[in-house]
Every structure is written in structure tokens, then in C-alpha cells.
């Protein structure tokens, strides 16, 4: 759960600052990055990527944990039933 909470906080937060020489927001957006342009400051572009992959990883591991739990419960039920 700590990793899930960290993921949600990071997803809601603003991307980290970048050097001011990056001014190609359209190019970065076409490559499917999450982009923020600082219009009030020096006009820098901030971009990051990878949240969909992280969400998939979290979903996979949650499902895997559920599967293990279910198999364990079925196994315990069958052992109890045999006795």
C-alpha cells in the first residue's frame, strides 16, 4: 500500500522542474509525456512519462496477491473438509 499511496501523490503533483533551455512542448507531447509549461516564469517545459506502466504494475501485483490469497483459502478449506 505505501507504493500505491506514493503513486497517487506523485500523479496529482506537478512534474519536477526542468532546465529552461527545453522549449519543445509539442514535440514532447507527441511522445506521450505529461507536460507542464511555466508561462509565468522563464517559459520552461517540464515533462515526465511512465505513469500508465506504474499503474499496470500496481494492478498486476494487487491481482496476484488476491490470487495467492484465494488459492490459500481454497487449500485450507479442502484440508479442513478432508479431516
Secondary structure by P-SEA (a helix, b strand, c coil): caaaaaaaaaaaccccccccccccaaaaaaacccccccccccccccccccaaaaaaaaaaaaaaaaaaaaaaaaaaaaaaaac
